[in-house]
Amino acid sequence: MPIYEYQCKKCGKIFELYMRPGEKGDDLKCPVCGAEKPVKKMSSFSSTGGSSGYVPSGSSCGGGRSGFG
């Protein structure tokens, strides 16, 4: 099931939802304040193929150690 990221227009809360393919989410509400019609955000994605070791900027890897020096 795809994961979609939404942001509430009223309180600004960002949250994720699992949705079935074809599900539109027209009746969604913010889980914090209950406001209707949160905005779908453009989310990044990850690939499970390959093992390049690439870690996007801002991510922590290795228990908070940078691995350098």
Backbone torsions as a table, in degrees:
resi	resn	phi	psi	omega
1	MET	NA	133.7	178.0
2	PRO	-69.2	149.4	175.8
3	ILE	-107.0	128.4	178.5
4	TYR	-115.2	146.2	-179.6
5	GLU	-109.5	133.5	-179.0
6	TYR	-127.1	156.6	174.0
7	GLN	-130.5	132.9	178.8
8	CYS	-72.5	133.5	178.1
9	LYS	-74.3	-23.5	-176.4
10	LYS	-87.7	-54.9	-175.0
11	CYS	-102.8	-11.3	177.5
12	GLY	85.0	-1.5	-179.0
13	LYS	-61.2	133.6	174.7
14	ILE	-102.9	131.6	-179.2
15	PHE	-143.7	159.8	-178.9
16	GLU	-112.6	148.0	177.6
17	LEU	-136.6	139.8	170.0
18	TYR	-85.5	131.4	179.5
19	MET	-134.8	144.4	177.0
20	ARG	-73.2	148.6	174.9
21	PRO	-55.7	133.9	-179.0
22	GLY	90.7	-13.6	178.4
23	GLU	-74.7	129.9	-174.3
24	LYS	-91.6	-31.2	179.9
25	GLY	76.7	28.0	-178.9
26	ASP	-66.0	-21.7	-176.2
27	ASP	-107.3	22.6	-178.3
28	LEU	-70.4	148.5	175.8
29	LYS	-134.0	151.1	177.1
30	CYS	-64.6	131.0	179.5
31	PRO	-71.9	-11.8	-178.7
32	VAL	-94.9	-56.7	-174.2
33	CYS	-107.9	-9.7	177.6
34	GLY	83.1	4.5	179.3
35	ALA	-63.5	145.5	-178.5
36	GLU	-87.4	158.3	173.6
37	LYS	57.1	62.9	173.2
38	PRO	-65.1	160.6	-176.9
39	VAL	-93.2	130.1	176.8
40	LYS	-72.4	130.0	-179.2
41	LYS	-99.2	154.3	174.0
42	MET	-78.9	119.3	-177.3
43	SER	-103.5	153.5	172.0
44	SER	-79.6	168.2	179.2
45	PHE	-137.6	165.0	176.9
46	SER	-125.4	156.3	179.4
47	SER	-112.4	140.5	178.0
48	THR	-91.8	-7.4	-179.8
49	GLY	-83.0	144.3	175.9
50	GLY	79.5	170.2	179.1
51	SER	-143.3	57.0	-176.7
52	SER	-71.8	-18.6	-178.7
53	GLY	79.2	8.9	-179.7
54	TYR	-67.5	129.6	176.4
55	VAL	-121.8	120.0	-178.8
56	PRO	-57.2	150.8	179.0
57	SER	-56.5	136.6	178.8
58	GLY	92.9	-10.2	179.1
59	SER	-86.7	148.4	174.7
60	SER	-101.9	141.4	-178.2
61	CYS	-140.1	142.2	176.1
62	GLY	79.2	32.9	175.4
63	GLY	68.3	30.4	176.6
64	GLY	90.7	0.7	177.7
65	ARG	-97.8	139.9	-176.3
66	SER	-78.1	-22.1	-179.1
67	GLY	84.3	0.5	178.6
68	PHE	-106.3	137.9	172.3
69	GLY	61.9	NA	NA
